[in-house]
Amino acid sequence: MKVIDLIQMLSDLDPELEVLIAIDGEGNGFNKLEVIDTNMSYDPEEGNRIESIKLRELSPDNEEGYSPEDVAHEGWEPCVILWP
């Protein structure tokens, strides 16, 4: 799903609705959406089940302590991660 698709799906909803995230594909539990991370990339060769994500770039202050090995390789796709 692309961001534009998500925006269109949410645009007609009550903006006061709580956003929840399923903890698995079977709906065995749900968490509230807390954070949206926009500095991530994924390897499109992994298909629909993404196991590896990496940073798009290191932040200038790099307070999180990431290293260059944590940055995505060429060919990785930018993405948005929704975290509970």
C-alpha positions in Angstrom: 0.0 0.0 0.0 1.3 3.5 -0.8 0.8 6.5 1.4 -1.6 8.1 -1.1 -3.8 4.9 -0.8 -3.8 5.2 3.0 -4.6 8.9 2.9 -7.6 8.2 0.6 -8.8 5.4 2.8 -8.6 7.6 6.0 -9.8 10.9 4.5 -13.5 10.3 5.0 -13.2 9.0 8.6 -13.8 10.8 11.8 -10.4 12.4 12.7 -11.0 11.6 16.4 -11.0 7.8 15.8 -8.2 5.9 17.5 -5.8 4.0 15.2 -4.9 0.4 16.2 -2.4 -2.0 14.7 -3.0 -5.7 14.6 -0.2 -7.7 16.2 -0.4 -10.4 13.6 -2.3 -11.4 10.4 -4.9 -13.4 12.3 -6.1 -10.5 14.6 -5.0 -12.1 17.8 -4.4 -8.8 19.4 -4.2 -5.0 18.8 -2.0 -2.1 19.9 -2.5 1.6 19.6 -0.5 3.4 16.9 2.2 5.4 18.8 4.9 6.3 16.3 5.4 6.7 12.5 9.0 6.3 11.4 9.7 7.8 8.0 13.5 7.1 7.8 13.3 3.5 6.9 13.9 1.3 3.8 13.2 -2.4 3.0 14.6 -4.9 0.5 11.9 -5.4 -2.1 13.4 -8.8 -3.0 12.0 -10.2 0.3 8.5 -10.2 -1.2 5.4 -9.6 1.1 7.0 -10.9 4.3 9.6 -8.2 5.1 12.2 -9.4 7.6 14.9 -6.7 7.2 14.6 -2.9 7.4 17.3 -0.4 7.5 17.7 3.4 7.8 17.5 5.6 4.8 20.3 7.7 6.2 22.0 8.4 9.5 20.8 11.4 11.4 23.4 14.2 11.7 23.5 13.8 15.5 23.1 10.0 15.4 22.0 10.0 19.1 20.6 6.5 18.6 24.1 5.1 18.0 23.5 3.6 14.5 26.4 2.7 12.3 26.8 2.8 8.5 25.9 -0.9 8.4 22.4 0.1 9.6 21.8 2.2 6.4 20.0 0.6 3.4 21.9 -0.6 0.4 21.3 0.6 -3.1 18.1 -0.9 -4.5 16.2 -0.8 -1.2 12.8 0.9 -1.2 11.9 3.8 1.1 9.0 3.0 3.4 7.0 4.2 6.4 6.9 2.0 9.5 3.9 2.3 11.9 4.9 1.3 15.5 2.7 0.4 18.4 
